[in-house]
Amino acid sequence: MSISSKTASLLLLLLLISSSVYAQKTINGTITDIKTGETLPSANILIENTYRGTITNSNGEFSLTIPDSLLPATLIVRYIGYETKELSITRNSSFNQHIPLTPSVTEMQEIVVTDEDPGMRIMREVIKRKQQWRKELETYTAEAYTRQSLSNDTAIVSITESVSEVFWDKQQGHREIQKSKRQTANIEAASNFAGVSYLPNFYDDDIEIAEFELVGITHPDALDYYDFKLLDQTSIDGQAVYKIEVNPARKLQPLFKGTAYVLAGEYALLQVDLEPNDVVKFPAPVKSFSTSYQQQFNNFGQDFWLPVDVRIGGDIKIKIVGLDFPMIKFKQLSRITNYEINTTLPDSLYEHKDRFSVDSTTVQSDSLITQQVNTVPLSSDEKQAYITLDSTATLEKAFKPSGFLANMIDDEDDGNDSNSGPFSFLDNIPGSIKPDARYNRVDQAFVGLRYNVDPAEELELRTNVGYSTGYNDWNYGGGLSLQWLKNDFISSSISGDYYSGTKTRFQSPIYNTYYTIIPNLMGHQGYFDYYKSQGYRLFSTWELPEKLSAEMGFNRQEHNSLSTNTAYDVLGISDNFRINPQIPEGTLQSIDLITGYNLDEGYNFGVTGQKKIRLKIEHTSDAIGSDFNFTKYAGLISWSFPTFYQRRFLSNTLDINLKAGTHSGTLPPQKWGIIDGTIGSTAPFGVMKTLRNRPYEGDQYISFSAEHNFRTIPFEVLGIQPLVNRDIGFIVFGGMAKTWIQSPNRFTNSIYQPYTTPKIHWEIGASLNGILDVFRIDLATRLDQPAIMLNISIARLF
């Protein structure tokens, strides 16, 4: 090669390098309080007129890469309680910036005092505004940087980082593609699953936390689940910012508690600082679990409020007999930037259910990380961890347990790499474990576990085990489902289940055995009756378009009677318990067909309208080896119709619930149907509200319930504005029920006397809906005989 050609090549190389250098500019800096000099963690730094930005780390430090095409640029630095600062950046600006912020002066705005806390009114408006702008948000893409770290009682034991591309579709949800990653030397690259798609968006309706689905604080029904209280007021950009205290309103629901910051005028969430309540906990071996979530939002000067970060911190304590593990502490930070709104997403993203995937063409290199592009600076402790943690510093060593069984654990056995995510402890227990418990006059105390796992996308395995102290025996079972067909038109699976244990003699579409635990302990007679069933069911399920489905099955069961084993209650009125009736015993072999519309939709206690149809046919005879001979027909229709004022956001509605059943042959009592009544003073839609603590039963039955929700219209017409302002609605309802027994004389000399309707049960009533935004008060009267009852139930919301 000639000297001239070498010179030309060198010049070309210098030109390429020069172009690369000036293609972007990275600014590093620190944000502090101008008076105290204290650093401000998680401060927002935005590039004006773009969806780009970053946040500071826990030391108030930031790093922001600005593309050459955006220079000169104006940086907007925001922090709640401080005056926003603008900073001009050119190609010649210093790479290091110190940005002091001045605290803002806040004047508390006048608050109108009512029976309702101002925080409730503010959050109601937040929910309303969210519903408006989210209607226009169809899709987005963004760039994300995520860092996860695990620590024990003494130090950081692992760090994983990733740069990824995030996608969101209103209908199909989140997807994420990991583009680059880095981790400490003791973590295999294949075990680095750091990604923002695993993290919650607190502007979503429902938030999934480790298999718990929590109602979000901006959920349409959030005012029924939370108490919001105005604590304080600060400001940003000259606008008031409300500090709202968030408290769960239901003690038995997994919900959040903490604080939320709301921008006045816009009524938008700026920041949340939340943690799950005590209901979010795990069975053994997890002894304690606590976690907290912080998240900020920005509209980038546009229409949509989008998350700019998510920060998680918490700890987990695992302990079993003979093994006591050190506290597992985790931190996770994700920064999201460079949004593109309502753009077309590739169809290939949603061909699979997995939300997280890896771009194999780029992820082998950590160049994006090492160049510090779109990252949040490491803290001093994190930098030290990268230096000191080598391949020998395994997580097994970091979390080595103590106890007399500790020596049985092989520290060097690293055959199963651990996920370094915030819930990595669950990797050792694939699937989901849920507790199972009940208390009744037959089982006494029952304690057990249910376990489900999906070893493959098409396969589900399930099992359950528990012990009844009443008859000193185990309940157990298991099953599997295999999906063998799936396309755009139809999907089908084959399944099998085996079960041995207690069954309720009749099935309620509204209540389950968990619902009756407290009434049983409080001395109620006992809503359900019980028997023992042992056997299996083989069935095939077909999912059709438009929420249509069908299920066909074969059953073989051995039915045996169970005796009353306890009359204990905490109030000492144990003589109030009923004797558990004996049943006709024998072998039941049957075939059944279940079909309908929207069968997966569970009962919601009348909180919202439902549209559901269910039909079941079951046949058995001695011709197929059964000790019973009958064909049973059962049907259910639950439907909600809009009626008046349909132009309103919430129109008037008519809801109906029709249930009926009949049979041919001789139907044993364990196959009878029921008409539900109230349990205590709770009376959800679909039950007879003047029937207390025990259902009607029979081998033939029919019931019809209906209610019309006039909402606030009657009070508006009458000019009762205080009720209108509090969104108190008016509902009228009615119902009828009738049950029959084919041969009632067979129970003449029996201790057990079926509880049936001597004639048609008629009732009507009216409700005030929306009391304290959570409850409705029902006043019901029975028409066929004297009875007036007052019930309290969950408010009808939609």
C-alpha positions in Angstrom: 0.0 0.0 0.0 1.3 3.4 -0.9 1.9 6.2 1.5 -0.9 8.3 0.0 -3.3 5.4 0.3 -2.3 4.9 3.9 -2.8 8.6 4.5 -6.2 8.5 2.9 -7.2 5.5 5.0 -6.0 7.2 8.2 -8.0 10.3 7.3 -11.1 8.2 6.7 -10.7 6.4 10.0 -10.3 9.8 11.8 -13.4 11.1 10.1 -15.4 8.0 11.2 -14.1 8.3 14.7 -14.9 12.0 14.7 -18.4 11.4 13.5 -19.0 8.8 16.2 -17.7 11.1 18.9 -19.9 14.0 17.9 -23.0 11.8 17.2 -23.9 12.3 20.9 -22.9 14.0 24.0 -23.0 12.5 27.5 -23.5 14.8 30.5 -22.7 13.7 34.0 -23.7 15.6 37.0 -25.0 16.0 40.5 -28.2 17.6 41.7 -28.3 19.2 45.2 -30.3 21.4 47.5 -28.9 24.9 47.1 -29.2 25.7 50.8 -28.1 22.5 52.5 -25.9 21.0 49.8 -27.7 17.6 50.2 -28.0 15.5 47.1 -31.4 14.8 45.7 -32.0 11.2 44.7 -34.4 10.2 41.9 -34.6 13.8 40.5 -36.0 14.1 37.0 -33.8 15.4 34.2 -35.7 15.8 30.8 -34.6 17.1 27.4 -37.2 19.7 26.5 -39.7 18.9 23.8 -38.8 15.2 23.8 -39.7 12.0 25.6 -36.0 11.6 26.6 -34.6 11.9 30.1 -33.1 10.2 33.1 -33.1 10.2 36.9 -30.5 10.6 39.6 -29.2 7.7 41.6 -29.3 7.4 45.4 -26.4 9.9 45.6 -28.0 12.5 43.4 -25.8 11.6 40.4 -27.0 11.3 36.8 -25.7 10.5 33.4 -27.6 11.6 30.3 -26.7 11.0 26.6 -28.0 13.6 24.2 -28.0 12.8 20.5 -26.2 15.2 18.3 -29.4 16.0 16.4 -30.9 17.5 19.6 -28.0 19.9 20.3 -28.2 22.5 21.5 -30.7 21.2 24.1 -32.4 22.5 27.1 -32.4 20.3 30.2 -35.3 20.6 32.6 -34.5 19.5 36.1 -37.6 18.8 38.3 -38.0 17.7 41.9 -41.1 17.9 44.0 -40.9 20.7 46.5 -38.2 22.6 44.5 -38.3 25.2 41.7 -37.7 23.7 38.3 -34.4 24.7 36.7 -33.5 24.9 33.0 -30.0 24.3 31.7 -28.8 24.9 28.2 -26.4 22.3 26.8 -24.3 22.8 23.6 -21.5 20.7 22.0 -19.1 22.9 24.0 -20.8 22.5 27.4 -18.8 20.9 30.2 -19.3 17.1 30.5 -19.7 17.6 34.3 -22.5 19.6 35.7 -23.5 20.6 39.2 -27.1 21.7 39.4 -28.4 23.2 42.6 -32.2 23.5 43.1 -34.0 26.1 45.2 -36.8 24.9 47.6 -40.1 26.3 46.5 -42.4 28.3 48.8 -45.7 26.6 49.3 -48.9 28.3 50.3 -51.6 25.9 51.4 -54.7 26.3 49.4 -58.0 26.6 51.1 -59.7 23.2 51.5 -63.5 22.8 51.8 -64.3 20.6 54.7 -67.0 18.0 54.1 -67.8 14.5 55.5 -65.5 13.1 52.8 -61.8 13.6 53.1 -60.4 15.9 50.4 -58.0 13.1 49.5 -61.0 11.0 48.3 -62.3 13.7 46.1 -58.8 14.4 44.6 -58.2 10.7 43.8 -61.7 10.4 42.3 -60.7 13.1 39.9 -57.4 11.4 39.2 -59.2 8.2 38.3 -61.6 10.1 36.1 -58.8 12.0 34.2 -56.9 8.8 33.8 -59.8 7.1 32.1 -60.1 10.0 29.7 -56.5 10.2 28.5 -55.9 6.4 28.6 -58.6 6.0 26.1 -56.3 7.7 23.5 -53.2 5.7 24.5 -53.0 2.7 22.3 -49.3 1.7 22.1 -45.9 2.9 23.0 -42.3 1.9 22.8 -39.4 3.0 25.0 -35.8 2.4 26.0 -35.2 1.0 29.5 -32.3 0.5 31.8 -32.7 -1.8 34.8 -30.4 -2.6 37.7 -31.0 -5.3 40.3 -28.9 -6.1 43.3 -29.1 -8.6 46.1 -27.5 -8.2 49.5 -27.2 -10.2 52.7 -26.8 -8.7 56.2 -23.4 -7.4 55.4 -22.9 -6.4 51.8 -24.1 -6.5 48.2 -23.7 -10.1 46.8 -24.8 -9.6 43.2 -25.7 -7.0 40.6 -27.3 -7.5 37.2 -27.9 -4.7 34.7 -29.7 -4.5 31.3 -30.6 -2.2 28.5 -33.7 -3.2 26.7 -36.5 -2.1 24.4 -40.0 -2.0 25.9 -43.3 -2.3 24.0 -46.8 -1.8 25.3 -50.2 -2.4 23.6 -53.5 -1.5 25.2 -55.0 -4.9 24.3 -52.0 -7.2 24.4 -49.9 -5.8 27.2 -46.2 -5.6 27.8 -43.3 -7.1 25.9 -39.5 -6.5 26.3 -36.4 -7.4 24.3 -33.1 -7.3 26.2 -30.5 -5.7 24.1 -27.4 -5.6 26.3 -26.5 -6.7 29.9 -23.8 -6.7 32.4 -23.5 -8.5 35.8 -21.0 -9.1 38.6 -18.5 -12.0 37.9 -20.4 -14.4 40.2 -23.5 -14.3 38.0 -23.7 -16.2 34.8 -24.8 -14.1 31.8 -27.6 -16.6 31.1 -29.0 -15.9 34.5 -29.3 -12.2 33.9 -33.0 -11.5 33.4 -33.0 -7.9 34.6 -35.9 -6.2 32.8 -38.5 -3.5 33.3 -41.4 -5.7 32.1 -41.4 -7.6 35.4 -42.1 -4.3 37.2 -45.5 -2.6 37.9 -46.9 0.6 36.4 -48.9 2.2 39.2 -51.1 3.9 36.7 -52.5 0.4 35.7 -55.7 -0.8 37.1 -54.4 -4.1 38.5 -50.8 -4.5 39.8 -49.3 -8.0 39.9 -46.9 -8.5 42.8 -45.4 -12.0 43.0 -48.5 -13.8 41.9 -50.8 -11.5 43.9 -53.0 -9.2 41.9 -53.5 -6.0 43.8 -56.1 -3.3 43.0 -54.1 -0.2 41.9 -54.8 3.1 43.5 -56.1 4.4 40.1 -58.3 1.4 39.5 -61.8 2.4 38.6 -63.0 0.8 41.9 -60.1 2.1 44.0 -62.4 4.3 46.1 -64.0 1.1 47.3 -60.8 -0.5 48.3 -58.8 2.5 49.7 -59.1 5.3 52.1 -57.4 8.4 50.7 -56.5 11.3 53.1 -55.0 14.6 52.2 -51.8 15.0 54.3 -50.0 18.0 53.0 -49.4 20.3 50.0 -46.2 21.3 48.2 -45.6 22.6 44.7 -43.7 22.2 41.5 -43.5 24.6 38.5 -45.8 27.0 40.4 -48.6 24.4 40.6 -49.8 22.8 43.8 -48.9 19.2 44.5 -51.2 17.2 46.9 -49.6 14.6 49.2 -52.2 11.9 49.7 -52.0 9.1 52.3 -53.1 5.7 50.9 -54.6 3.2 53.3 -56.4 -0.1 52.6 -60.1 0.0 53.3 -60.4 -3.8 53.3 -58.3 -5.8 55.8 -58.6 -9.1 53.9 -57.6 -7.9 50.5 -54.1 -7.5 49.1 -53.8 -3.8 48.7 -51.2 -1.0 48.9 -50.4 1.6 51.6 -48.2 4.6 51.5 -48.3 8.0 49.8 -49.1 9.5 46.4 -48.3 12.9 45.0 -51.0 14.5 42.7 -50.5 17.5 40.5 -53.3 20.0 41.0 -55.1 21.2 37.9 -54.0 18.2 35.9 -55.0 15.7 38.6 -52.2 13.4 37.6 -50.0 11.2 39.6 -46.5 12.6 39.8 -45.0 10.1 42.3 -46.1 7.1 44.4 -44.3 5.6 47.4 -46.2 2.4 48.2 -45.8 -1.0 49.8 -48.2 -4.0 49.9 -50.3 -4.6 53.1 -49.8 -7.5 55.4 -52.1 -9.8 53.3 -49.3 -10.1 50.7 -47.3 -12.8 52.3 -46.1 -16.3 51.4 -46.4 -19.7 53.0 -43.4 -21.6 54.5 -40.5 -21.5 54.1 -40.9 -17.7 53.8 -41.1 -16.3 57.4 -41.3 -12.7 56.5 -41.6 -10.6 53.4 -41.6 -6.8 53.0 -41.1 -4.7 49.9 -41.7 -1.1 48.9 -42.2 0.6 45.5 -41.5 4.1 44.3 -42.4 5.4 40.9 -42.5 8.7 39.1 -44.5 9.9 36.1 -44.2 12.6 33.5 -46.2 13.7 30.5 -43.1 15.2 28.8 -45.3 18.2 27.9 -47.7 16.0 26.0 -51.1 14.3 26.7 -50.1 11.0 28.4 -48.6 10.4 31.9 -46.0 7.8 31.5 -43.6 6.1 34.1 -40.1 7.4 34.1 -38.8 5.0 36.6 -39.5 2.2 39.1 -37.6 1.6 42.3 -38.1 -1.5 44.5 -36.6 -2.4 47.8 -37.3 -5.1 50.3 -36.2 -8.1 52.2 -37.2 -11.8 52.6 -36.6 -14.1 55.5 -36.6 -17.8 54.8 -36.6 -20.3 57.7 -37.6 -23.9 58.1 -36.8 -26.4 60.8 -33.1 -27.0 60.9 -32.3 -24.2 58.3 -32.1 -20.5 59.0 -31.1 -18.4 56.0 -29.7 -14.9 56.2 -32.0 -12.0 55.3 -32.2 -11.6 51.6 -32.3 -7.9 50.7 -33.1 -6.7 47.2 -33.1 -3.5 45.3 -34.2 -2.8 41.8 -34.2 0.3 39.7 -35.5 0.9 36.2 -35.3 4.0 34.2 -37.5 4.4 31.1 -37.0 7.0 28.4 -37.3 7.9 24.7 -41.0 7.1 24.3 -42.7 6.7 21.0 -46.5 7.0 21.4 -49.2 5.2 19.4 -46.8 3.7 17.0 -47.4 0.4 15.1 -45.9 -2.6 16.9 -44.6 -5.7 15.1 -47.0 -8.6 15.1 -44.2 -10.9 16.0 -44.0 -9.5 19.5 -47.2 -11.2 20.5 -46.8 -14.5 18.8 -45.8 -16.0 22.2 -47.0 -15.4 25.7 -43.6 -14.7 27.1 -43.2 -11.0 28.0 -39.4 -11.1 28.1 -37.0 -12.2 25.4 -33.4 -11.7 24.5 -31.9 -10.2 21.3 -29.2 -12.8 20.6 -27.6 -10.6 18.0 -26.7 -7.9 20.5 -26.9 -9.3 24.0 -23.5 -11.1 23.8 -21.8 -7.8 24.0 -22.1 -5.4 26.9 -21.0 -2.4 24.8 -24.1 -0.4 25.6 -23.5 -0.9 29.3 -19.8 -0.2 29.3 -20.2 3.0 27.3 -22.6 4.1 30.0 -25.3 4.8 27.4 -28.8 5.4 28.9 -27.8 4.1 32.3 -28.1 5.4 35.9 -24.7 5.8 37.6 -23.6 3.1 40.1 -23.4 4.0 43.7 -20.1 3.7 45.5 -21.1 0.4 47.1 -22.2 -0.9 43.7 -18.9 0.1 42.1 -17.1 -1.7 44.9 -19.2 -4.8 44.4 -18.1 -5.0 40.7 -14.5 -4.8 41.9 -14.6 -7.3 44.7 -17.1 -10.0 43.6 -15.4 -12.7 41.6 -16.7 -16.0 40.4 -16.0 -17.7 43.7 -18.4 -15.4 45.6 -21.5 -17.5 44.8 -25.0 -16.8 46.1 -24.9 -20.1 47.9 -22.1 -18.9 50.0 -23.6 -15.5 50.5 -26.9 -17.0 51.8 -25.5 -20.1 53.5 -28.0 -21.1 56.2 -27.3 -21.9 59.8 -29.0 -24.7 61.8 -28.5 -28.4 62.3 -29.3 -29.3 58.7 -27.0 -26.7 57.2 -24.1 -29.1 56.7 -26.3 -31.2 54.4 -26.2 -28.4 51.8 -23.4 -28.6 49.3 -22.0 -25.1 48.7 -20.4 -26.2 45.5 -23.5 -27.6 43.9 -24.3 -24.9 41.4 -26.1 -27.0 38.9 -29.2 -24.7 39.1 -28.3 -21.1 38.5 -30.3 -18.6 40.4 -32.3 -15.7 39.0 -30.9 -12.5 40.6 -34.3 -10.7 40.3 -36.1 -9.4 43.4 -38.1 -12.6 43.8 -35.3 -15.0 43.0 -36.1 -17.1 46.0 -39.2 -18.4 44.2 -37.0 -19.9 41.5 -36.4 -22.8 43.9 -40.1 -23.5 44.0 -41.4 -23.5 40.5 -45.1 -22.9 40.1 -47.4 -21.4 42.7 -48.2 -22.5 46.3 -51.4 -21.3 47.9 -52.7 -22.1 51.4 -56.0 -23.9 51.8 -58.0 -23.6 55.1 -61.6 -23.9 56.4 -63.5 -24.5 59.6 -66.9 -26.2 59.8 -68.8 -28.7 62.0 -67.5 -31.7 60.0 -63.8 -30.9 59.2 -63.3 -28.9 62.4 -60.0 -27.1 61.5 -58.7 -28.0 58.0 -55.2 -26.8 56.9 -53.6 -27.6 53.6 -51.8 -26.4 50.5 -52.6 -26.2 46.8 -49.7 -26.3 44.3 -49.8 -25.6 40.6 -47.0 -25.7 38.1 -46.6 -25.4 34.4 -43.6 -27.5 33.3 -44.4 -26.7 29.7 -46.5 -24.1 28.0 -49.1 -26.7 27.1 -49.1 -28.6 30.3 -50.4 -27.8 33.8 -49.9 -30.0 36.9 -51.8 -29.4 40.1 -52.1 -31.1 43.5 -53.5 -30.4 46.9 -53.1 -31.9 50.3 -54.6 -31.1 53.7 -55.6 -32.5 57.0 -59.0 -32.5 58.7 -58.9 -32.6 62.5 -62.5 -33.5 62.6 -62.3 -37.0 61.3 -58.5 -37.3 61.5 -57.8 -38.0 57.9 -56.0 -36.5 54.9 -57.7 -34.8 52.0 -55.6 -35.1 48.8 -55.8 -34.9 45.1 -54.0 -34.0 41.9 -54.5 -33.6 38.2 -53.1 -32.4 34.9 -54.3 -30.5 31.8 -52.7 -30.8 28.4 -53.5 -28.4 25.7 -53.4 -30.3 22.4 -55.0 -27.9 20.0 -54.7 -24.2 19.7 -55.3 -21.9 16.7 -57.0 -18.6 16.0 -60.4 -20.3 16.0 -60.4 -22.9 18.7 -58.4 -24.3 21.5 -58.8 -27.6 23.3 -57.3 -29.5 26.3 -57.7 -32.8 27.9 -57.6 -33.1 31.7 -57.8 -35.5 34.6 -58.3 -35.0 38.3 -58.3 -37.3 41.3 -59.7 -36.2 44.7 -60.3 -37.8 48.1 -61.8 -35.7 50.8 -64.7 -33.5 52.0 -67.2 -32.1 49.5 -70.1 -29.8 50.1 -73.4 -31.5 49.5 -74.5 -28.7 47.3 -72.6 -26.1 45.3 -73.2 -22.4 45.6 -72.5 -20.2 42.7 -72.0 -17.3 45.1 -70.4 -18.5 48.3 -67.5 -20.9 49.0 -66.3 -22.6 52.1 -63.8 -19.8 52.8 -66.7 -17.4 53.0 -68.3 -19.3 55.9 -65.3 -19.7 58.1 -66.1 -16.7 60.2 -69.9 -17.3 60.5 -69.1 -20.9 61.6 -66.7 -19.6 64.3 -69.4 -17.1 65.4 -71.9 -19.8 66.1 -74.1 -19.9 62.9 -75.9 -23.2 62.3 -73.7 -24.0 59.4 -74.5 -23.0 55.8 -73.2 -26.1 54.0 -73.7 -29.8 54.5 -70.8 -32.2 53.7 -70.0 -35.7 52.5 -66.8 -37.6 51.5 -66.0 -38.1 47.9 -63.2 -40.2 46.5 -62.7 -40.7 42.8 -61.6 -39.1 39.5 -62.9 -37.0 36.6 -61.7 -37.1 33.0 -62.8 -34.2 30.8 -62.1 -32.3 27.7 -62.5 -28.5 27.3 -63.1 -26.6 24.1 -62.7 -22.8 23.9 -64.6 -21.3 21.0 -64.7 -17.7 19.6 -66.8 -15.0 21.3 -66.3 -16.4 24.8 -68.2 -19.6 24.0 -66.9 -22.9 25.6 -67.9 -26.4 26.2 -66.6 -29.2 28.6 -67.4 -32.9 28.4 -66.4 -35.3 31.2 -66.6 -38.7 32.7 -66.8 -39.1 36.5 -66.3 -42.0 38.9 -66.7 -41.3 42.6 -67.4 -43.2 45.8 -69.8 -41.2 48.1 -69.8 -41.7 51.8 -71.5 -39.9 54.7 -69.7 -37.8 57.3 -70.7 -37.0 60.8 -70.8 -33.8 62.8 -67.5 -33.6 64.7 -67.6 -30.3 66.4 -70.0 -27.7 67.8 -67.3 -25.2 68.9 -67.7 -21.5 68.4 -66.0 -18.5 70.0 -69.3 -17.2 71.4 -70.2 -20.4 73.3 -73.6 -21.0 71.5 -72.5 -24.4 70.2 -76.0 -26.0 70.6 -76.9 -24.0 67.5 -75.1 -26.3 65.1 -77.1 -28.6 62.8 -76.5 -32.3 62.5 -74.7 -33.1 59.2 -77.2 -35.3 57.3 -76.4 -38.8 56.0 -76.4 -39.3 52.3 -77.3 -42.3 50.0 -73.9 -44.0 49.7 -72.5 -45.8 46.7 -70.6 -45.5 43.4 -71.5 -42.7 41.1 -70.4 -43.1 37.5 -71.7 -40.3 35.2 -71.1 -38.4 32.0 -71.6 -34.6 31.9 -71.7 -31.7 29.5 -71.1 -28.1 30.5 -71.5 -25.3 28.0 -72.2 -21.7 27.9 -71.0 -18.1 27.4 -68.3 -16.4 29.4 -67.9 -19.4 31.8 -64.5 -18.1 33.1 -66.1 -15.0 34.6 -66.4 -15.5 38.3 -69.1 -14.1 40.5 -68.4 -10.5 41.6 -71.0 -10.1 44.4 -73.0 -7.6 42.3 -70.2 -5.0 42.2 -70.5 -4.8 38.4 -72.9 -6.1 35.8 -72.2 -9.6 34.4 -73.1 -11.4 31.2 -72.9 -15.1 31.7 -74.8 -18.2 30.6 -74.2 -21.7 31.9 -75.9 -25.0 31.2 -75.0 -28.4 32.7 -76.4 -31.9 32.0 -75.2 -34.9 34.0 -76.4 -38.5 33.4 -75.8 -41.7 35.3 -77.5 -45.1 35.4 -76.8 -48.7 36.3 -76.1 -49.3 32.6 -72.7 -47.6 33.0 -71.9 -49.2 36.4 -73.5 -46.6 38.7 -75.5 -47.2 41.9 -77.6 -44.1 41.0 -80.0 -43.5 38.1 -80.8 -39.9 37.1 -80.3 -37.2 34.5 -79.8 -33.7 36.0 -80.3 -30.4 34.2 -79.1 -27.1 35.6 -78.9 -23.7 34.1 -77.8 -20.1 35.1 -78.3 -16.8 33.3 -76.8 -13.6 34.7 -77.1 -10.6 32.5 -76.9 -6.8 32.7 -78.9 -4.5 30.4 -78.4 -0.7 30.0 -81.7 1.1 30.3 -82.2 4.8 30.7 -79.8 7.8 30.3 -77.4 5.8 28.1 -75.5 9.0 27.1 -74.2 9.3 30.6 -70.9 7.9 31.6 -72.8 5.4 33.8 -76.2 4.6 32.5 -79.1 3.1 34.4 -79.0 -0.7 34.3 -81.2 -3.7 34.8 -79.5 -6.8 36.1 -81.2 -10.2 36.2 -80.1 -13.6 37.7 -82.1 -16.7 36.7 -81.2 -20.1 38.1 -83.2 -23.3 37.6 -82.7 -27.1 37.8 -84.7 -30.2 37.3 -84.1 -33.9 36.7 -85.5 -37.3 35.7 -85.0 -40.5 37.7 -84.1 -40.3 41.4 -81.7 -37.5 42.4 -79.7 -38.1 45.6 -79.5 -35.2 48.1 -75.8 -34.7 47.3 -76.8 -33.7 43.8 -79.6 -31.4 44.7 -79.6 -27.7 43.9 -80.0 -24.7 46.2 -81.3 -21.1 46.3 -78.8 -19.0 48.2 -79.7 -16.7 51.1 -77.8 -14.3 53.2 -74.9 -15.2 55.5 -75.2 -12.9 58.5 -76.2 -9.5 57.2 -74.4 -9.7 53.9 -76.7 -10.1 50.9 -75.0 -9.9 47.5 -77.0 -9.7 44.3 -78.5 -13.1 43.3 -79.5 -14.3 46.8 -82.8 -14.1 48.6 -82.2 -11.2 50.8 -84.9 -12.2 53.4 -83.6 -15.8 53.7 -81.2 -15.9 56.7 -78.1 -18.2 57.1 -79.3 -21.3 55.3 -80.2 -22.0 51.6 -83.4 -23.5 50.3 -82.7 -26.9 48.7 -84.5 -29.4 46.5 -84.2 -31.8 43.6 -86.0 -29.2 41.5 -85.6 -25.4 42.0 -86.0 -22.1 40.3 -85.1 -18.6 41.4 -85.2 -15.2 39.8 -83.5 -12.0 41.0 -83.6 -8.6 39.4 -82.5 -5.1 40.4 -82.7 -1.8 38.6 -80.0 0.8 39.4 -81.4 4.3 39.0 -78.0 5.7 40.2 -78.4 9.4 41.3 -81.3 10.2 38.9 -84.1 10.2 41.6 -82.2 12.5 43.9 -81.4 14.8 41.0 -85.0 15.0 40.1 -86.0 15.7 43.8 -83.2 18.3 44.2 -81.4 16.4 47.1 -78.0 17.7 46.1 -76.0 16.4 49.1 -76.8 12.8 48.1 -76.0 13.6 44.5 -72.6 15.2 45.5 -71.8 12.0 47.4 -72.8 9.8 44.4 -75.5 8.1 46.5 -77.6 6.0 44.1 -81.1 4.4 44.4 -81.8 0.8 43.5 -85.0 -1.2 43.6 -84.9 -5.0 43.6 -87.1 -8.1 43.8 -86.9 -11.8 43.7 -88.7 -15.1 43.9 -87.7 -18.7 44.7 -89.3 -22.1 44.8 -87.9 -25.6 45.5 -89.5 -29.0 45.3 -88.7 -32.6 46.5 -89.9 -35.5 44.4 -90.7 -37.8 47.4 -90.8 -35.7 50.6 -92.3 -38.6 52.5 -89.0 -40.5 52.6 -87.8 -37.9 55.2 -90.8 -38.2 57.5 -89.0 -40.3 60.1 -85.5 -38.9 59.5 -83.5 -36.6 61.8 -82.6 -34.7 58.7 -85.4 -32.5 57.3 -84.7 -30.7 54.0 -85.1 -27.0 54.1 -87.5 -26.1 51.3 -90.0 -23.4 50.3 -93.5 -24.3 51.6 -94.8 -22.0 48.9 -93.2 -19.4 46.5 -90.9 -17.1 48.3 -91.5 -13.5 47.1 -89.5 -10.4 48.2 -89.0 -6.8 47.1 -86.9 -4.0 48.4 -84.8 -0.8 47.9 -81.2 0.2 48.4 -79.2 3.3 49.0 -76.0 2.6 47.0 -72.6 4.2 47.4 -72.6 4.9 51.2 -69.1 5.9 52.0 -68.3 5.0 48.4 -68.1 1.3 49.4 -71.4 0.1 50.8 -75.1 -0.3 49.9 -77.9 -0.6 52.4 -80.7 -2.9 51.4 -84.2 -2.8 53.1 -86.0 -6.0 52.0 -89.5 -7.2 52.8 -91.0 -10.6 52.2 -94.4 -10.7 50.5 -95.5 -14.3 51.1 -95.1 -14.0 54.9 -94.1 -11.2 57.4 -90.4 -10.5 57.3 -88.4 -7.2 57.0 -84.6 -7.3 57.0 -81.8 -4.8 56.8 -78.7 -5.9 55.0 -75.4 -4.3 54.1 -73.5 -5.3 51.0 -70.8 -4.1 48.6 -71.9 -1.1 46.5 -72.9 -1.5 42.9 -70.2 0.5 41.0 -71.0 0.1 37.3 
